[in-house]
Amino acid sequence: MFFVFAIAMILQGMALPTPVRADDPEPAFDQNLIFPINFTDDNPCTGETIAVSGDMHVRAKLSYDANGGQHFQLATNYQGVNGIGLTSGAEYHVVSGQPIISNSITPQEEETLLLTQRYISQGKGDNYLLDIRFHLVSTANGDLKVTMDSFTIRCKGEAH
């Protein structure tokens, strides 16, 4: 769940304090971060707590073209992130990320984005799959509002 909160915080921080000129060649927002993560998450498929650690890479960029079009890119991925079941000792490879690219003609935009997080167990154990649906609204004055709409949890593996 750390992934969800980290992305929400980054996206919330993208609200622009002043409108950006359409002819401005510089990105309105460009952030490239790599930071260590260390958290626990409860696996609803097994009832076990998983200790997770590794690095999270986030790249977010917002720019405008000469016609006033808005271009938003978000890429997140885990780098060498693994987990271990605190009760069973089961090992997990934690995978998250797919690029999100949004292009709009006007600065005012509304769309829904899907981010994924996967806990893939070694062997025949249960895999824990999480889909998170975000709703993005950018206003004509450049403000960005992000809300989380839903979580979908699926279990795949030996017991399912």
C-alpha positions as CSV (number, residue, x, y, z in Angstrom):
1,M,0.0,0.0,0.0
2,F,3.0,2.3,0.3
3,F,3.0,2.5,-3.5
4,V,-0.5,4.0,-3.5
5,F,0.3,6.7,-0.9
6,A,3.6,7.6,-2.6
7,I,2.0,8.1,-6.0
8,A,-0.9,10.1,-4.5
9,M,1.5,12.4,-2.7
10,I,3.6,13.0,-5.9
11,L,0.5,13.6,-8.0
12,Q,-1.0,16.0,-5.4
13,G,2.3,17.9,-5.4
14,M,1.9,18.6,-9.1
15,A,-0.7,21.4,-8.6
16,L,0.7,24.4,-10.4
17,P,0.7,27.7,-8.5
18,T,0.3,29.9,-11.6
19,P,-0.9,29.2,-15.1
20,V,1.8,28.2,-17.6
21,R,2.2,30.1,-20.9
22,A,1.4,27.9,-23.9
23,D,4.6,29.0,-25.6
24,D,6.9,28.2,-22.6
25,P,9.3,25.5,-23.8
26,E,10.2,24.3,-20.3
27,P,8.2,21.6,-18.6
28,A,5.7,23.0,-16.0
29,F,6.7,20.0,-13.8
30,D,9.5,17.5,-14.2
31,Q,10.4,15.1,-11.4
32,N,12.7,12.1,-11.4
33,L,13.0,10.3,-8.1
34,I,14.6,7.1,-6.8
35,F,14.1,6.4,-3.1
36,P,14.4,3.4,-0.8
37,I,11.2,1.8,0.4
38,N,10.7,-0.4,3.4
39,F,7.1,-1.3,4.5
40,T,4.8,-4.1,5.4
41,D,1.6,-5.1,3.6
42,D,-1.0,-7.7,4.6
43,N,-1.5,-10.3,1.9
44,P,-5.3,-10.8,1.8
45,C,-4.8,-14.1,-0.2
46,T,-2.8,-15.8,2.6
47,G,-3.6,-13.6,5.7
48,E,0.2,-13.2,6.1
49,T,2.1,-9.9,6.6
50,I,4.8,-9.3,4.0
51,A,7.9,-7.2,4.7
52,V,8.9,-5.3,1.6
53,S,12.1,-3.5,0.7
54,G,14.0,-2.1,-2.3
55,D,13.9,1.1,-4.4
56,M,11.0,2.9,-6.0
57,H,11.6,4.9,-9.2
58,V,9.1,7.7,-10.1
59,R,9.2,9.9,-13.1
60,A,6.5,12.6,-13.6
61,K,6.4,15.3,-16.2
62,L,3.9,17.9,-17.2
63,S,4.4,20.2,-20.1
64,Y,2.4,22.4,-22.6
65,D,2.9,22.8,-26.3
66,A,2.6,25.9,-28.5
67,N,-1.1,25.2,-29.1
68,G,-1.9,25.0,-25.4
69,G,-2.1,21.2,-25.4
70,Q,-1.2,19.5,-22.1
71,H,1.2,16.5,-22.0
72,F,1.5,14.4,-18.8
73,Q,3.7,11.4,-18.3
74,L,4.0,9.2,-15.2
75,A,6.2,6.2,-14.9
76,T,6.7,4.2,-11.7
77,N,8.5,1.0,-11.1
78,Y,10.1,-1.0,-8.3
79,Q,13.8,-1.7,-8.7
80,G,15.0,-4.9,-6.9
81,V,12.0,-4.8,-4.6
82,N,11.4,-8.1,-2.8
83,G,9.2,-9.3,0.1
84,I,9.2,-12.0,2.7
85,G,6.3,-13.5,4.5
86,L,6.8,-12.9,8.2
87,T,5.1,-16.1,9.2
88,S,5.9,-18.6,6.4
89,G,9.2,-17.1,5.1
90,A,7.7,-17.2,1.6
91,E,9.6,-15.0,-0.8
92,Y,7.9,-12.5,-3.1
93,H,9.1,-10.5,-6.1
94,V,7.2,-7.2,-5.9
95,V,6.4,-5.7,-9.3
96,S,4.7,-2.4,-10.0
97,G,4.5,0.1,-12.8
98,Q,3.5,0.9,-16.2
99,P,3.8,4.2,-18.0
100,I,0.9,6.5,-18.1
101,I,0.8,9.1,-20.9
102,S,-1.9,11.7,-21.3
103,N,-2.2,14.2,-24.1
104,S,-5.0,16.7,-24.2
105,I,-5.8,19.7,-26.5
106,T,-6.8,22.0,-23.7
107,P,-5.4,22.4,-20.2
108,Q,-8.7,21.2,-18.7
109,E,-8.7,17.4,-18.6
110,E,-10.5,14.6,-16.8
111,E,-9.4,11.0,-16.9
112,T,-9.1,7.7,-15.1
113,L,-5.8,6.0,-14.6
114,L,-5.0,2.4,-13.6
115,L,-1.9,1.5,-11.6
116,T,-0.9,-2.0,-10.6
117,Q,1.0,-3.7,-7.9
118,R,1.9,-7.4,-7.9
119,Y,3.3,-9.7,-5.2
120,I,4.5,-12.7,-7.1
121,S,5.4,-15.7,-4.8
122,Q,8.2,-18.1,-5.4
123,G,6.9,-21.5,-6.4
124,K,3.2,-22.5,-6.2
125,G,2.0,-20.1,-3.5
126,D,-0.7,-17.4,-3.8
127,N,0.1,-14.3,-5.9
128,Y,-1.5,-11.1,-4.6
129,L,-2.6,-8.7,-7.4
130,L,-3.7,-5.2,-6.7
131,D,-5.2,-2.7,-9.2
132,I,-5.7,0.9,-8.1
133,R,-7.9,3.2,-10.1
134,F,-7.2,7.0,-9.9
135,H,-9.3,9.9,-11.1
136,L,-7.4,12.9,-12.4
137,V,-8.9,16.3,-13.0
138,S,-6.8,19.3,-14.2
139,T,-8.5,22.7,-14.3
140,A,-8.1,25.4,-16.9
141,N,-5.9,27.4,-14.4
142,G,-3.5,24.4,-14.1
143,D,-4.5,22.9,-10.8
144,L,-4.5,19.1,-10.5
145,K,-6.8,17.1,-8.3
146,V,-6.3,13.4,-7.7
147,T,-8.6,11.0,-6.0
148,M,-8.5,7.2,-5.6
149,D,-11.6,5.6,-6.9
150,S,-11.1,1.9,-6.3
151,F,-8.9,-1.0,-5.2
152,T,-9.4,-4.4,-6.8
153,I,-7.6,-7.3,-5.2
154,R,-7.2,-10.7,-6.9
155,C,-5.6,-13.9,-5.7
156,K,-3.9,-16.3,-8.2
157,G,-2.0,-19.4,-7.5
158,E,-2.2,-22.9,-5.9
159,A,-5.2,-22.2,-3.7
160,H,-7.3,-20.3,-6.3
